[in-house]
Amino acid sequence: KLRGVFTGWVQRTFQSTQAAAASQNTCAADDKATSPVPKDCLVCSYNEWDPLEEVIVGRAENACVPPFSVEVKANTYEKYWGFYQKFGGQSFPKDHLKKAIAEIEEMCNILKGEGVIVKRPDPIDWSVKYKTPDFESTGMYAAMPRDILLVVGNEIIEAPMAWRARFFEYRAYRRLIKDYFNSGAKWTTAPKPTMADELYDQNYPIHSVEDRHKLAAQGKFVTTEFEPCFDAADFIRAGRDIFVQRSQVTNYMGIEWMRRHLAPDYRVHIISFKDPNPMHIDATFNIIGPGLVLSNPDRPCHQIELFKKAGWTVIQPPVPLIPDDHPLWMSSKWLSMNVLMLDEKRVMVDANETSIQKMFEKLGISTIKVNIRHANSLGGGFHCWTCDIRRRGTLQSYFD
C-alpha cells in the first residue's frame, strides 16, 4: 500500500510539473501576443494633412451598379433612377469604366512620384449574387476605401456600411489589413448590421429636392435607429477631435458606438449641414490643415461658430466647373473640393478645376493636378478614392 501511495504521489507531482511548464509556455506565448506596438508599425495617421507616406487607392475593376433598393434611391438623384432600375446588378458602362481605371492608375503613378507608397485592394467579381437571412443583393466595388476604412492613430476601423450592395466590400481589403495587423496595427471591425428591412424607412418620401431638404431639416433619414450603421467617410479627423454627420448612411447608434469606442483619447462631435442629401462629409466639409477647413457654400455648417471661436479659418471653395452633362451617378459636382492633402503645402486636385487650383495657390499650397473625371462618376474624388495609412506626425489637439 505504501509503495502504491508513493507511486501515485510521484505521478501526480510529475503531471503537476508538466502542467506548470505548459502554463509557463502559454504565458510566454500570451506575452508575445500582447506585446506593445512595435516602433515600425506601418499604420499611423491622426489627421488629414500631415505628410502622407502610405495610402490605399481603390479599384474600379469589375464595378457594378447597385440594385435599386430603398437606401440607394434615397442617396441618388431622381434623374439617375432609371439608370439604376435598368442596370442594377450589372457592370457600369464598359467604356466609361475602362477610362476610370486608366485615370486611377495614373493617379497611383503620380502619388508614387511624390514619394508615397501606394497599396491596392484585391480585384473581386462584384456581380456575384449573395443572400443572408434578411436580404439578397449583388456587390458594388472597392473603389472608395475612405468609405469603409477609418484610420485613427495606429488603429484601422472597418465600417459596417449601410448599403446592402456593400455588405461584403471588406473582403477586398482583408489581405492588406492582415499585413498591417501583422506589422503591429490595431484592427477593429464595427458591429455588422443585419441590414434587415427594419434598418430602412421603407416609405421614405423623396420625390424632389424640396422633399429632401424638409426631411433632412427634420432629422429624418432613410436609415433608422434599428441597429448601428455608419460609413467611415462621414467622419473627418483633426487630431483628438473627430467630426461626424448624421446622414443617410450613418445613424446615431453608429456615431455613439464610435464615440464610446474612441473615448477617452478622442472626442467625437456631431455637426450638421443644410444638405438635402447628406452622405459622406468630405464634399461638404473638408479639413485641409491645422485650423483650416473648406466649407461648401451650398451646404452651410450649422455649427461653424465652433470652428471660428477656436481660431480656425473657414474657406468657401469656388463653384465647381464640371459640366452639367457629365454623368455623376452617385455624387454631386462638389467633388471638386474632395481633395487629398499630401502635406500642409501640397494638394492633389482635379486638373479640370482651375478655379479651386487658384484658390489653393493663393493659400500658398501647391497643386498636383490629376484628371479623374470618369472616376468621379462612380461617386468620389481624391479623398474618397484613398485611405491614408501613414502620415508623419503626432497626436495633437487643435481645439483646446
N, C-alpha and C positions, 0 to 999 in steps of 0.2 A: 504493500500500500504506500509506504513511504517513497519507494522508487517511482511509483506512478504519479504521486503528488509532485515530486521533484521534476519529473519529465514534463508534466503538464505546465509547471511554472516556467521552465526553460522555453517551451514552445510559445507560451503566451508572451514572455519577455521578448523573444525574437520577433514575433509578429508585431508587437507594440513598437519595437525599434524600427522595423520596416515601415510601419505606418508613419512614424515620426519623420523618417527620411523622405518618404514620399510627400509628406506635408511640407517639408522644407523645400523640396524641389518645386512643388506647386507654388509656394510663396515666392520662390525665386522667379518663376515664370510670371506670376502676378506682378511682381515688382517691375519686370521688364515691360509688361503690357501697359502699365500705368506710369511709365517713366515720363519726365517732363518733356514738353515740346522741344525738339532739337532746334538749335540755332539756324540750321539750314532748311527749316520748313519753307516750302515753296509758296505757301499761302499767307498773305498779309496785306490787307487793304482796309483803310479806315474812312476814306472819303473819296470824292470824285475827281480830285485834281493833283494829288501827289504824283511824282514822276512814275510813269507806267513802265513796268518791267516785264510783265507776263499777262497775257489776255487769252480768253477763249473767244473765237469768232464762229458764228453759226454757219449752218449749211442750208442751201436752198434745194439741194438734190432731193428728188422724189417728193417735193412738197405737194400736198393735196388740199383741195378746197374742203373745209369742214362741212359736215352735214348741216342743213339749215334748221337747227334746233332753236328753242326759245332764247337761250343765252347768247347764241350767235346773232339772232335777229336784233336783240337789244343792244348789241355792240357794233352794229353796222348801219350804214345809211340806206334809206329806202331805195335809192337809185340802183343799189347793187343787190337787192334782194332776189331779183330774177336770176342774177349770176349764180348765187348760192343755191337757189332752187334747182337750177339746171345742172350745175357741175359739182354739187356736194358729193364728197366721197371719191371724186376723180382728180386727176392732176390739174394743177394750174396750167394755163396755156403754154404749150411746149416751147414756142419760140421766145416768149417773154421770160420763161424760167431759165432758158439757156443763157440769155443776156444777163439775168440776175446773178447766175452762178459765176459768169466771167467777171462781173463787176466786183463780187466779193473776193474772188481770187486775187484781183488786182489790189484791192484794199489790204489783203493779207500781205502781199508783197511790199506795199508801201509801209505798213507797220513794221515789218522786218527791217526795211531800210532805215527806219527811225530807231532801230536798236531794241525793238520789242519782241519778246518770244511769243509766238502765236501757236495756239493749240486748237484743234478742231474736234467736234463731236463725231461719232460714228454715223455713217450713212445707214438709213433704215428704210424699209418699204412701208410707207405710211398709208398705203391703200388697203392694208390688211384689216379685215373686219374683226372686231372683238366684242365680247359680251361679258357683262358682270351680272350679278343677281338683280341689278337695278336699271341697267340701260344697255343699249347697243350703239356702237359708233365705229367710225374709221379714224385714223390719226390725221395729223396736220403737217408738222415739220419740226426740225430742230434748228430753225433759222434765228431765233431770238433767245440766246442764253440769258439775257438780262431779265426775261420774263419768269424764268424758272429757278435761277440761282442768285442768291444774295450772299456776298462775302462780307463778313463783319469781323475784322481782325484776322485771326487765323482759323476762323470757322466758315465752312461752306454750308449754307442752309438751302435745302431743296424745298421750293414752294409746293404746296399741294395742288395748285392751279384750280380754275373754276369752270373751264370748258371741258365738256366730255371728250371732245376730239383731242385734248391734250393730256388725258389721264395717264398715258404711258410714255409721255415725252421724255421723262427722266432716263429712260433706257439708253438713249443716245449719248448720255453724259457719264454713265456709270464707270466706264473704263478710266476716264480722266479723273473722276472723283476718287476712285480707289487708289490711283497713283498719288494724288495729293494727300490722301489719308495716310498712305504708307510713308510719305515724307514728313508726317507729324501733324498734319492739319486735323482740326475737329470736323466732324461730318454729322450733320443733323438733318433728318427728314421730318418735316412738319406732319401732323396727323393727316392721313389721306382721307378726303371726304368720300362718302359713298356715291355722291352725285345723284342721289335718288331724286324723284320728282319734287320732293318737299324742299330741296335746296333752291328751287327756282319758282318765282311767281309765274305760274303758267298762263295767267291772264294779264300779264304786264302790258299796259296800254300805250303803245308807241306808234303813232301814225304821222307825226310831224315833229319838227324841231321844237315847236312850242310845247307839245306834249312832254318832250324830254326835259326841257327847261323847268317846266312846272313840277314834274316828278322829282328831279334832282334837287330842286329848291325845298321840296317837302321831305327830302331824305329817303325817297323811295327808289329802290333799285331792283333789278331782276333777280339778284341773289338775295335770299332770305337769311335769317339767323338760325337756320336748322342745324348747322354744324359749321366749324371753322373752315374758311377758304380764303386764299389770297394768292395773287400773283406777285412775284418778287419786284416787278417793275413799278408797283405802286409805292415802293419805299425808295427814299433817296437819302444819302448819308452825308453827315457833316461832323465827323469825329464822334463825340459822345452823344450827339443829338441826331436822331433819325426821324425823318418826316414821312408821313404816310397819308393817303387819302382813302376814304370810304368810296368805293367805286362799284361798277357793275360786276367786277370780278373779285373784289376784296371786301369782306364783311367785317363787322365789329368784332365778332368772335375770333376771326383770324388775326385782327390787329391786337386783341387782348392776349392771344396766345404768344405773339411776338413780344409784346410788352413784358409779360411775365418771364419769357424765356431769356430775354436780354438784360433784365434787371439784375443787379443794381448798377452795372457798369455803363449801361446805355439808357437813354431816355427816348421813348417813342412818343412823338407828338402828332396828333391828328390835325391836318389842315384841309381846307375845302376851297372850292372854286366855283365861280359862276360858269358851269360847264354842263351842257345838255347831255353829254355822253361820257362821263368820266371813266376812263380805262387806261391805266398806266400814267404815272405822274410826269415823266421826263420830256413830254412835248408840251407841257403846261407850266412846269416849274423845274428848272434845271440848274442845280447849284454847280458853279463852274470854278469857284475859288474860295479861299478863306474870306468871308464877308462879301461875296459876290454871287448874285443869282439872276438868272434870266427868268422873267415872269411874263407869260403870254398875255398880251394886251386884250385879246378876245375873251380870256378866261381869268379875270382878276381874282387874286387870292383874298379870301375874307379875313385872313389873319396876318396880312402883310405888315401891320404895325409891330408885330413881334420881332420881325427882322430889322425894321427901321430903328426901333428902340435899341436894338443890340449893335447899332452902328453899321449894319450891312448896307451895301449899295445894291439897289434893285434896278435892273435894266430891262426895258421893254424891247425885245428884238423887232426888227422891221418886218413888214408884211411879206410873206413868202412869195417867191417868183414862179413857182411851179405852175404850169398851165392847167386850165380847167379840164382839158380833155385827157390829161394823163390819168390812167386808172390808179386809184388808191383804194383797193378793195377792203382794207382793214384799218385805215388811218386817215388823218387829215393832212392838209398842206403844211401844218406846223411842224412836220418832221424836220423842217429847216433849222429849228432850234434844238433838235435832238442830236447834239454834237458830243464828241468824245474828247475829253481833255487828256493830252499826253503828259502835260505838266501845267504849271500855272501860266506858262508863256507859249504853249503850243496847243493848237486845237485842230482836230480833224473835222472838216466842214464840207458841205456839198459844193462841188465845183461849179454848179449852175447858179448858186445863190450868192450873187455878187454883193447884194445889199448887206447881208449879215457878215460877209467877209470884211467889208469896210468897217462895220461896227466893231469887230474884233481888233482890227488893225488900229483903230482909234484908242482902244483899251491897252494897246501895247502887246497884244497877243498875236503871234504869227500863225497864219492859217496853212494847214496842209490840205490841199484841195483834192477831193476824190469824188468821182461820179458813181453814185449807186442808185440812180433814178429808177431803174427797173426793179432793183431790190426793194426800194421804198414801197412798191406796190403790194408787197407781201406783208406790210404792216409795221415797218420800223426804219429808223435812221441809225446813225453810227452808234449811239448809246445802246439802242435796242439790240443791235447785231453783235454786241460784245458783252463780256463779263470780265471785269478786271480782277485777276487773281492775285497779282502782287503789285503794290505801289510802294515806293521807297519813302517811308515816313513813319511817324509815331502817333499814338492816340492822344488827341488834344480836345479841349472844349473850346468852342467858338461862341458860346452864349453866356458864360459865367461873367 
